[in-house]
Amino acid sequence: MTETRGAAVAAQPGNKSAARGSGRVRTAVVWDVVRAALTAVAGGRAVDVIDAGGGTGGFAVPLAELGHRVTVVDSSPDALAALERRAAEAGVTVRAVQGDAAELPDLLGSGSADLVLCHNVLEYVDDPERTMAALASTVRPGGSISVLAAGRLAVALHRAIAGHFDDARRVLSDPAGRWGDRDPTPRRFTCASLTDLATAAGLRPGEVHGVRIFADLVPSGLAESDREATDALVALELAAATHPALRDLATQLHLLAHRA
Ligand SMILES: C[S@@+](CC[C@H](N)C(=O)[O-])C[C@H]1O[C@@H](n2cnc3c(N)ncnc32)[C@H](O)[C@@H]1O
């Protein structure tokens, strides 16, 4: 276990890391939901946050900047080393623990966090059911779990737009939503499969938000041509995130689930 320490943090700084150009387009919907979850579970207090598979701290460091006590559990020592550098540069404290997300209760204790994040990880773990159960048991009663995972329909669109029509067709029939043997992503989700996973772990699933519905379809030059275009695309993503047809087409699906 390693721990990085920095200067004391302000209670409510602006969300600097989430506010920059293309990063903002890609993460605006997720931050919107995470901020609302924090308001619900924290109500302005500093709370315990665990980021399972938190990698280099793209979410963990801004959350520490907001004043929360953040622990990242990740299987990769290299990612944790990069997290330590990022936290030090930001002048915040983030605890870094090497381990498997499926072992969270053994690593950190059951009921040890108010908010547990698991972003872009369920696609890669050995056993998504077991990992979701571990997330559920690590959050305190009344707390929430933020799960972000790859959406399967989006990859069919992206492969077709790139001219890989056979790959796009395979995505539609493959049980894991993969486009072929060389697809680097082991599995993708639908709104229903992600929600079912949370329900099976004893959680109460909230609404699924679609993330990057349009952002990955428009040329980046258009999306980032100027501040006005970026703002308009962010507004479009926020407006479409819960649209019942459009959210299924999102590159990522974001589920906030609750422990009663
Ligand atoms: C695509 S990155 C996502 C990083 C971060 N959550 C984000 O959204 O920016 C996936 C991360 O999950 C980690 N990872 C993969 N399998 C894991 C597991 N079973 N337990 C813990 N971490 C895992 C990887 O090392 C990597 O840092």
The ligand as a Tripos MOL2 file, in Angstrom:
@<TRIPOS>MOLECULE
LIG
   27    29     1     0     0
SMALL
NO_CHARGES

@<TRIPOS>ATOM
      1 C1         -9.4110    1.9510  -18.7860 C.3       1 LIG1
      2 S1         -8.6230    2.2100  -17.2650 S.3       1 LIG1
      3 C2         -9.7810    3.2380  -16.4110 C.3       1 LIG1
      4 C3         -9.1510    4.1400  -15.4080 C.3       1 LIG1
      5 C4        -10.1050    5.0830  -14.6830 C.3       1 LIG1
      6 N1        -11.1140    4.3480  -13.9300 N.3       1 LIG1
      7 C5        -10.7650    6.0320  -15.6430 C.2       1 LIG1
      8 O1        -11.9720    5.9010  -15.9240 O.co2     1 LIG1
      9 O2        -10.0800    6.9400  -16.1470 O.co2     1 LIG1
     10 C6         -8.8550    0.6390  -16.4720 C.3       1 LIG1
     11 C7         -8.0990    0.5480  -15.1650 C.3       1 LIG1
     12 O3         -8.5800   -0.5860  -14.4590 O.3       1 LIG1
     13 C8         -7.4730   -1.2850  -13.9110 C.3       1 LIG1
     14 N2         -7.9230   -2.6720  -13.7230 N.ar      1 LIG1
     15 C9         -8.2110   -3.6100  -14.6640 C.ar      1 LIG1
     16 N3         -8.6510   -4.7380  -14.0860 N.ar      1 LIG1
     17 C10        -8.6770   -4.5100  -12.7480 C.ar      1 LIG1
     18 C11        -9.0640   -5.2800  -11.6180 C.ar      1 LIG1
     19 N4         -9.5140   -6.5460  -11.7630 N.pl3     1 LIG1
     20 N5         -8.9480   -4.7280  -10.3940 N.ar      1 LIG1
     21 C12        -8.4860   -3.4660  -10.2300 C.ar      1 LIG1
     22 N6         -8.1020   -2.6790  -11.2670 N.ar      1 LIG1
     23 C13        -8.2080   -3.1900  -12.5100 C.ar      1 LIG1
     24 C14        -6.3580   -1.0800  -14.9130 C.3       1 LIG1
     25 O4         -5.0880   -1.2600  -14.3380 O.3       1 LIG1
     26 C15        -6.6080    0.3690  -15.3460 C.3       1 LIG1
     27 O5         -5.9110    1.2740  -14.5190 O.3       1 LIG1
@<TRIPOS>BOND
     1     1     2 1
     2     2     3 1
     3     2    10 1
     4     3     4 1
     5     4     5 1
     6     5     6 1
     7     5     7 1
     8     7     8 2
     9     7     9 1
    10    10    11 1
    11    11    12 1
    12    11    26 1
    13    12    13 1
    14    13    14 1
    15    13    24 1
    16    14    15 ar
    17    14    23 ar
    18    15    16 ar
    19    16    17 ar
    20    17    18 ar
    21    17    23 ar
    22    18    19 1
    23    18    20 ar
    24    20    21 ar
    25    21    22 ar
    26    22    23 ar
    27    24    25 1
    28    24    26 1
    29    26    27 1
@<TRIPOS>SUBSTRUCTURE
     1 LIG1         1 GROUP 0 **** ****
